Amino acid sequence: MGRRGYQIARMNVRLGTLAGDLSSTIKVAIEEHIAGSQAEVSGGGGHFSIVVTSEQFAGKSPVAAQRLVYTAIKHLMSGDSAPVHAIDTLKTIVP
């Protein structure tokens, strides 16, 4: 592999690591904001899919439950260089 190929390979590893770290960051932000919740986060490249299970969604409309999740991650979606560009799917579940 030439120097350019090596640089691209290193960059892809870093981006993959960042995506993994960002998924963990999103998960922690949700679980800290919504007590007793369990979040599953997948994706990368600024686009993520999220599934959150919580008793706190009981009695709430789907929109109200989703607002709780978006409130938990709004700091990751704010600004021109926000690491989270879009939530492609968001599912909220009452256990």
Beta strands, then each sheet from edge to edge (+ up, - down):
strand 1: 38-44
strand 2: 47-53
strand 3: 86-93
sheet 1: 1+ 2- 3-
end
